[in-house]
Structure formats: structure tokens, C-alpha cells
Amino acid sequence: MTTAYREPEKGDPLVRLQRVVKTFHRGSEDLTVLDGLDFEIPTGSFEALMGPSGSGKSTLLNLIAGLDRPTAGKVLVAGNDLGAMNDGQLAAFRARHLGFIFQSYNLMPVLTAAENVELPLLLTRLPSAERKKRALIALRVVGLEDRVNHYPKQLSGGQEQRVAIARAIVNDPTILVADEPTGDLDRKSADAILDLLVRLNTEFKKTIVMVTHDPAAAERASVIRRMNKGVLQ
């Protein structure tokens, strides 16, 4: 039986895709979004995925994040074959290894900033006091220690995204996946979020994979990958 996950071995690529194909069924037609994709992401990299709409960027991100499964080929993250896991094992893997940052923040409006950040820890066996401590530490990392009791409606868009990033890092994930993290922000707020992502990569050694349409955002990454029609160019 496949275990929920194993820890990555030193020197392994953190992400490895081997001949990955992803096909969606639309009525009587098959739409191949990814076609025989091969590539690796080393530990500690900050990578941006760019390309036109429909090029397969978000599909690729969802495969790396374990939110979807390949039609063919293998997606290995931290040495684990995500396609070989059942739903329960995949959920446990995501809880341990993945941090998610979305364009729309996905905060709960009835919860404070601290309570939103604490949400992923409710799936763990940590006692309440430890959960709250970790949430406060994560908010301090993103510069919002003075907003812990504020609700999302009391925050700016940039501050909401900082809360979302704190939520993404509160479980100390192996990899952060970000889907258009600055897409809803003005330039000043977007630059502040990108500064934070760079800091998480350089100071906290987080591996980051970011989908973006924004060339200015992509330039902050250490590697830019361009996709078109399901293949990397």
C-alpha cells in the first residue's frame, strides 16, 4: 500500500514531471491541455510560469499541488508519486507539503486574520495554544502583527493577500504554489507582495511556483518558464 507521503531525499529535485499528459473530456471531444511534459524544479527555486490563456499554466500548477491528477505520466513532488495516492493520502500530503496562494485570497469573512491563518492547523493534532502561536508568528512574518484581530472587510487587498500568504506558510510547507497572486492588486500592493515572496524564497528557503500574466511579477522569480499549447518553450 502506498504511504501517505515520504520525506524528500537530499539532492532530489523537489518537483519532477515525467511525460505528463492531461486531457479533459468536453462532450464527445478530448482536449489535451498538457502534452508529454518533462521538467524538474530544484529545491529552493522561485519559478514563474507564463503563457497565454489556455496554455496549460494553471493545469500544471494544479497537478504539482495535487489538486488534479495526470491522464498519463508521473508527477513526483518531494519524491512522492501523486498519481499513485488515493484521495485521503493526497489530502494528507497536501496538508504536510503544500501552501496555496490564490488570486482571490479565499479568506473567510466571518473570521479574523489570525483565525483565517489558523485554519490549516485545525487539520493537525496541535493543541489550540500552539495553533494560535504559529498563526501569530506567520502574521508577523508577513508584517501584519498589528492586524491579527481585523476581519477581511477591514483590510486592504494587499493586506488580505498577506493574510492569505501567512495562511499558506503557517504549516511550514515544502513548496508554495501561487496562482496569479498579484492579479487583483494595484502596482504598489503587487510589488509589496512580490517583495514578500522573494523574502520567503531567499530568507526562509521556500520553493515557490507562481503562475502569472504579469511580466514585472515574473521578473522577480529566479527562473521564468514559458508555456504554449501544453508544452514548455
C-alpha positions in Angstrom: 0.0 0.0 0.0 1.2 3.5 -0.8 2.0 5.5 2.3 0.6 9.0 2.7 4.0 10.5 1.8 7.7 10.2 2.4 10.1 12.9 3.1 12.3 14.1 0.2 15.8 12.8 0.0 18.7 15.3 -0.1 19.6 16.1 -3.7 16.3 15.0 -5.2 14.5 17.6 -7.5 11.6 18.8 -5.5 9.3 18.5 -8.5 9.7 16.1 -11.4 7.3 15.7 -14.2 7.8 12.7 -16.5 5.9 12.6 -19.8 2.9 14.2 -18.3 -0.3 14.3 -20.3 -3.5 16.0 -19.1 -6.7 15.5 -21.2 -10.1 16.9 -20.4 -13.3 15.5 -21.8 -15.7 18.0 -23.3 -18.8 16.2 -24.5 -17.6 13.9 -27.4 -14.3 15.8 -27.7 -11.0 15.3 -25.9 -9.0 18.4 -25.2 -5.3 17.8 -24.4 -4.0 20.6 -22.3 -0.6 19.2 -21.4 1.2 17.0 -23.9 4.2 14.9 -22.8 5.6 17.4 -20.4 9.1 16.8 -18.8 10.8 19.1 -16.4 12.3 19.4 -12.9 12.2 22.1 -10.2 15.1 22.0 -7.7 14.6 22.7 -4.0 14.8 26.4 -3.2 13.9 27.7 -6.7 11.4 30.5 -7.3 9.9 29.8 -10.7 7.4 31.7 -12.7 5.1 30.1 -15.3 4.0 32.4 -18.1 2.0 32.0 -21.3 -1.3 32.9 -23.0 -4.7 31.9 -21.6 -5.3 28.2 -22.3 -1.6 27.3 -22.5 -1.9 24.9 -19.5 -0.2 27.0 -16.8 -3.0 26.6 -14.2 -3.5 22.9 -15.1 0.2 22.3 -14.5 0.1 24.2 -11.2 -2.9 22.1 -10.1 -1.0 18.9 -10.9 2.0 20.0 -8.9 -0.3 21.0 -6.0 -2.1 17.6 -6.0 -5.4 19.2 -6.8 -5.7 17.2 -10.1 -4.2 14.0 -11.5 -2.4 13.4 -14.8 -4.1 11.5 -17.6 -0.7 9.8 -18.3 2.9 10.2 -17.0 4.1 10.9 -13.5 4.0 13.9 -11.2 6.5 13.5 -8.4 6.7 16.1 -5.6 9.2 15.7 -2.7 9.8 12.1 -4.1 6.2 11.1 -4.0 4.1 10.0 -7.0 0.9 12.0 -6.5 -1.0 10.0 -9.1 -0.5 6.8 -7.1 -2.1 8.2 -4.0 -5.7 7.8 -3.0 -7.8 10.9 -2.0 -7.0 10.5 1.7 -3.3 10.1 1.1 -3.3 13.1 -1.2 -5.1 15.3 1.3 -2.5 14.3 4.0 0.3 15.1 1.6 -1.1 18.5 0.7 -1.6 19.3 4.4 2.1 18.5 5.1 3.9 19.8 2.0 1.8 22.4 0.1 0.9 26.0 0.7 -1.6 27.7 -1.6 -1.8 31.3 -2.6 -4.7 32.3 -4.8 -5.6 35.5 -6.8 -8.9 35.9 -4.9 -7.4 35.4 -1.4 -10.2 32.9 -0.3 -10.4 34.3 3.2 -13.4 33.5 5.4 -15.2 36.9 6.0 -16.5 35.9 9.5 -13.0 35.0 10.8 -10.3 37.4 11.9 -6.9 37.5 10.3 -5.5 35.2 13.0 -8.4 32.8 12.7 -8.0 32.6 8.9 -4.3 31.8 9.2 -5.0 29.2 11.8 -7.5 27.3 9.6 -5.0 24.8 8.0 -3.7 23.9 11.5 -7.2 22.7 12.5 -6.5 19.6 10.5 -3.5 18.8 12.7 -3.3 17.4 16.3 -1.7 20.6 17.6 -3.2 22.0 20.8 -5.1 25.3 20.5 -2.4 27.4 22.2 0.2 26.1 19.7 -2.0 26.8 16.7 -2.6 30.3 17.8 1.1 30.8 18.5 2.0 29.6 15.0 -0.7 31.8 13.4 0.7 34.9 15.1 4.3 34.0 14.0 3.1 33.7 10.4 1.3 37.0 10.6 4.5 38.6 12.0 6.5 37.2 9.0 4.2 38.9 6.5 4.2 42.2 8.5 0.6 42.0 9.9 1.2 41.5 13.6 -0.9 44.7 14.2 -3.9 43.3 12.2 -4.4 39.9 14.0 -8.0 40.8 15.1 -9.1 42.5 12.0 -11.7 40.9 9.7 -11.1 40.8 5.9 -13.5 43.7 5.2 -11.3 45.8 7.5 -8.2 45.1 5.4 -6.9 46.4 2.0 -6.5 44.0 -0.9 -2.7 43.9 -0.3 -3.3 43.1 3.4 -5.8 40.4 2.6 -3.2 38.7 0.3 -0.7 38.9 3.1 -3.1 37.1 5.4 -3.5 34.5 2.6 0.2 34.1 2.4 0.5 33.8 6.2 -2.1 31.0 6.0 -0.1 29.3 3.2 3.1 29.3 5.3 1.7 28.5 8.7 2.2 24.8 8.4 5.8 25.3 7.1 5.2 23.7 3.7 7.8 22.2 1.4 6.5 24.2 -1.6 4.3 27.2 -2.2 2.1 27.3 -5.3 0.8 30.7 -6.3 -1.9 31.3 -9.0 -1.8 34.9 -10.1 -1.1 36.2 -6.6 -0.9 39.8 -7.6 -3.7 39.7 -10.3 -6.2 41.7 -8.2 -3.8 44.3 -6.8 -2.5 47.7 -7.8 1.1 48.0 -8.7 2.3 49.3 -5.3 0.5 46.4 -3.5 1.6 43.9 -6.0 5.3 44.9 -5.6 4.9 44.6 -1.8 3.6 41.1 -2.2 6.4 40.2 -4.7 8.9 41.5 -2.2 7.4 39.2 0.4 7.6 36.2 -1.9 11.2 36.9 -2.7 11.9 37.1 1.0 10.2 33.8 1.6 12.4 32.3 -1.1 15.7 33.8 -0.1 15.5 34.1 3.7 13.1 31.2 4.5 14.3 29.0 1.6 10.8 28.3 0.4 10.4 26.7 -3.1 7.8 28.8 -5.0 6.0 28.0 -8.3 4.0 31.0 -9.5 1.6 31.4 -12.4 1.4 35.0 -13.7 0.5 37.1 -16.7 2.5 40.0 -15.3 6.0 40.3 -16.8 7.0 42.5 -13.8 6.0 39.7 -11.4 7.7 37.1 -13.4 11.0 39.1 -13.4 11.1 38.7 -9.6 11.4 34.9 -10.0 14.8 33.2 -10.4 13.5 31.1 -13.3 10.9 32.0 -15.9 9.2 29.2 -17.9 7.0 29.9 -20.8 4.2 27.7 -21.9 2.2 27.5 -25.1 -0.3 24.9 -26.2 0.6 22.5 -23.4 4.4 22.5 -23.9 7.2 24.4 -22.3 9.2 26.5 -24.8 
